Amino acid sequence: MATHLQIPSIPIRRHKFKASSKAILLVLDLNGTLLDRRKNKSIIPRPGLDDFLSFIFENFAVMIWSSSREENVNKMVTKAFGPQKDNLIAIWDRRFCELLGNYHDNSKSKKNISSIWDINRIPKPKVKGSQIKSFPSSTYSKIVSSRKKWNLQNTILIDDSPFKASNNPGNFIPIKTFDKKIADTDSELSRLTIYLKKLLEYFSGSASEIGSISRPGLSLNTRPDVREYISKNAFLEI
């Protein structure tokens, strides 16, 4: 008898945004980016995680997208975010990824950020002997109506895997893979904070001005594009 893999509704947690603020969406990976999930299933937060989360929640809209399975993602989110997980606008797991193989196998995966605002881009996972239930589109609109419609101009994917981000290289900030063994010398989240601060300053001097008053040389009707900054300022080179 065929089993069913439930394609989830997109869980949206309401967050009170300040007027005209948080106009950029950060899509964060978990394992290897914010933490290290060991083979014994212990979860080690990356150094500087608390300060990093305080900074991004103050200045950006934030969601999680991990290629791990739902039950593992929930454990990692709880460990990494604690009560701050209520500030996330969405938590996506393996079911939303483009899989190059079967869902239950250790197959490679990609993340197409366009699927965040376009339900038709969300692939159906390949599951042996299973049927996939239809996606509940009635709940999908919440992610684009919670504040604004996200797009390639204002969405950034942060991941330790260039392959998983290969659908959207212009929106990708590559971070070095975190391993507990090098925790004493790891400063990636501090470096990333500096990078993101410079990104905000590049456009407007403050996150609240992005999308209305932008940097010199742009008219008031010109929307800043994160891809422009990323293409000119490689994170791994700072």
N, C-alpha and C positions, 0 to 999 in steps of 0.2 A: 504494500500500500504506500502510495507516494506521500511524503511528508511535505509540509509547507514552510517555506522560509518567509517570514513576515517582513515585507518592505515597510519600514516605519514611517509614521507621520513625522514631520520635522519638528522636534521639540523646541519651542521658542520660549525663552524666559524674558519677560518684559524688563526693560531697564530704562530708568528715567534719564534720558539724554538732555543735556543742557541745549538751549536753543543754538542752532547752527554749529554744534560741536560734533566731534567724532564722525567726521565725514569720510574716513578711510576705514575699510574693513580689513582686519588682520585674520588670516586663516592659519591657525597654528597646528603643527604636528605635535605628537606627544613623545613616543619612545625615540630616544636618540636626539631629540630637540629640547624638550623641557625636562626630561628625566631619563633614567636608565632602568628598564625593566629586566631584571636578571633572569637567568634560566631557572633559578629556584623560586621565581615569581615575586621576589622582593622588589620594591620600587624605590629608587634613589632619586630624589629631586636634584636638579642641576644647581650648582652654586649660583647664588644671586637671584634665584627664582622669585622670592617674595618681593624684592625691590622691582624686579622686571614686571611682575603682574600689577603692582600698584601703579607703575608708570603707564602701562598700556591701557588699563581700565579707565584711567583718567583722561586719556587722549584719543583712544580708538574704540571702534566697535570690534568685538572679538568673538570668534567662533573656533571650535576645535574640529579638526578633520584628521582622523587617524585611519590607517589601513588595517588596524587590529580589529578583532571581533568585538561586538557590542559589550559583552560581559567584561572583557579586559579593558576596554575603553572606559567604562564606568568606574572601574577600580582605579585606573590611572588618573582620571579626572578628579575623583574624590581625594586622592593622595596629593595631587599637585595643587588643586585649587581650594580644597576645603569649602568653607561657606561662600567663597568668592565665585564658585561655579554658577551661582544664581545670576552673575553678571554676564555670562555667556549668552549670546543670542541663539546659538545652536550648537549641538554636539553631533557630529557625523562620524560614522564608523566604516568598516569595510564594505557594508552593503551599498554605499554610495560611490564606491570606487569603480574604475574601469579595470576589470580583472583580466589578466592574460592567462586564463586557466580556470580551474574549478574553485568555487568559493571556499570549500573546506580543505583544499590543498594549499601548500605553501607557495602559491603562485604570485608572480609579480603583479603590481597594481599601479595605476596612474590616477591622478586627481585632476579633473577638468573643472576649474573654478567657474566656468560658464554655467555649469549645472546648478550653481547656487541660485541663480536668477532665472534659469530656463529648465523647467521640469523635464522637457523632452530630451535633455542631454544626460539624464541620469540613467545609466545602463542597468539592465536586469542581470543580477549575478547568475553565473552558471552553477547549478547545483545538481549533482548526480541524483537521479531518482526523485527529484522534487519539483514541485510546481511553484511558480512565483505569483503571489497574489498581486493584484493591481495596486498601483501607488495611489494613496488617498489624496488626490490633488486639491480637495477642498481645504486642506490644512496647509498646503504649500505656500499659499499667498501670504501667510503671516510673516515669512522671512523677508519679503520685499516690502510689506506694508507696515512693518514694525517701526520703521523710520524713513527709509528711502529705498530706492531701487539700486542695488549694487551693480557694478559693471567692471569692465576691464580697466577703466580709468582710475578707479578708487579701491581696488581690491589687491591685497598682497598675500602671497602664499609663502610661509616660512617653514622650511623642511630641511632635513639633513640628507634627503635623497633627490639628486637632480633628475633621476629617471622618473620618479613619481610626479615631478613638476614639469615634465617635458612637453606637456600640452600647452603650457603657458609660461614659457621661459622669460618673457618680458615682465611678468608679475612676480617672479620668483627671487627670494632672498635665500641663498644657500648658507646653512649654518653647519659648523663642524659637528660630527656625531659625538654625542656625549657618552663617555664610558667612565664608570665609577673609578676605574684604575688610574685615571688622570684627573680626578676631581680636584686635587690640590693645586693644579696649575690651570684649571679651566676658568676662563673669563669671558666666554662667548656671550652670555646674556648681558653683561656690562657693556661689551662692545656693541651689541645689537641695540641696546638702549641709546647709546650715543649716536648710532647710525640713524635710528628712527627720529631722534630729536632734530638731527640735521635735515632729515627729509621734511619734517614739519616746517622748519625754519626756511627751507628752500622755497616753499610755496608761499607762505604767508606770515611767518613769524609766530603764528599760533594756530592750533588746530581749529579754533572757532572761526577763522577767516577762510578756510579752504572752501572753495566752491562759490565764493562771493568776491572777496578782495584777495587777489593773488599777487604773486611776486612781480616786481617791476618788469615791464615788457609785455605783460599779459593784460588784455582788456578785461573789464569787469564781467563780460559775458563769456570769457574763456574758462573752461573747467580744467583745473590742473590734472595732469596724468602721471600717476606714480611710475609708469613705465619709462617716462622721460628721465626721472631722477635715477632709477635703478640702472638704466643703460649707461649713464654717465658716471656712476659712482658704485663700483663693485664692492660689495660688503667685505669680501675676503681680502681686499687690498687695503682696508683702512687700518 
